[in-house]
Amino acid sequence: MAGLVLVGACSTTTTPPGGPSNGPAKVEVLATTPHDTGAFTEGFELVDGVLYEGTGLEGESQLRRVDPATGVVQQKVDLPPEMFGEGIAVVGDRVWQLTYRNGIAIQRDKTSFAEVRRATYTGEGWGLCFDDKRLVMSDGTAKLTFRDPSTFAETGSVQVTEDGRPLQMINELECVGGSVWANVWQTDKIVRIDPATGKVTAGIDASSLRPANVPKSDVLNGIAAVPGTDEFLVTGKNWPSVFRVRFVE
């Protein structure tokens, strides 16, 4: 099905049919903008024209407000030096940010970045997104956990499978169009997941985006849907660029 667009980026858009049997889709690059190579990207979300980015590594983790047109960091706040920042999700006037092995999620005011509260959880924190009703969280396994967006309490979970087998290493997440899009750690693959069943319904080969001069450890990680379009902003850890893309067969 040449030219099939696999997703609409509005949260009200119905997810199109299709699945892994269609073969891995590719990325069509529409534009390229600068990205801070000092950003060890863990979370990526575009809301009201503002790009929010969570970065990782102990002593270097931040929450940032970025101009999506220029890549300029407009505002930032440091996490405590012992914390390793992970995925983020904007919920109304708040932003949740996970930590890797600290078992703490930090909620901040979206405008001031002032800390509002903390919540605890067991296991590791990897990716996070908000589907307009609940938070969806990954922990590096094949499980997605659903959480209350106000209290962060667990409300359910689903096991992710691809072709009937568990899909491990689910990383950064983006909730859009009734689906969950996810990076798969240590690969150049992005998958689309049906959160009701956990089944992978499409796979994206994003290897063409990898800059030639970045080490393999600087993995693809960062997916932000562009509201009102079928496009995404995509980047990687310490990558020099953010790519505005469309996923096509």
Phi, psi and omega in degrees: 000078185300135176081005180293123174275128189274345184207148167256139189274351175284140183295343179268356182286138178284133178293128181293158176291169178129166181192190182302334180295341177285350184091158181295134177279170179243176177248136173257118182275124181260329180197160178226133177231161181292152175224138180296118181289352174273359182267112176274082194297128177236331179219148189208121180207134180253117183223126177052040178079003180250133176264116176264134182226128172258135180241161186242193184085137179295133181081357181229358186288139182215163161249133186232151167252124187236141172284114184293341181279330186241342185081003181288132176281117185266335183201147179204155174222138180276143168279159174308143189300337179277355183262144178249104184293148179227219188296158180230159174210131176271127179232101182061238181262019180235158173231126173265140175227127179279164168237154189294294182236013179274346179068026183231132170252131181256129175256130181235158170291133186294331184271309185270341187068011176293139179292133179259314181194173175232152174227152181249156177208161178264153180085187182271156173251129180238277183250161181208141172208166183237125183260023182081352177230323185214159171276146175239128187233140173251155181228018179091351176262199176268014184253138166252132180251135178263139185223151176293130184289344179266315185259343185071010178292142179291134180240356180163181179199167177212145176269133181268131180229147174233120184054037175085358181246146178301137177256108182275172172064036175288129190242236185300142187237154170219123178265121179197143175062028181079003180239165172245120174265142186215137165287147173252115189303142179065020173226171174257032185251139171242137179238153172253129187241136170276111185290345178285325184247340185082359183282138172285125184253352176196151176233141182242125173271105182256020184297336181293342181277340187296122177296146185292335188257012178257143179292158182300332180293339178275083191279159169303123182194105180144108179229122178229116177293142176266108185304140178081005181225179172255030187244162180225152165261131185227139176210191179215173180295121179063020178286151180277354186222153165248133182253129170270119191227164168233140179269122183224157173272000000 
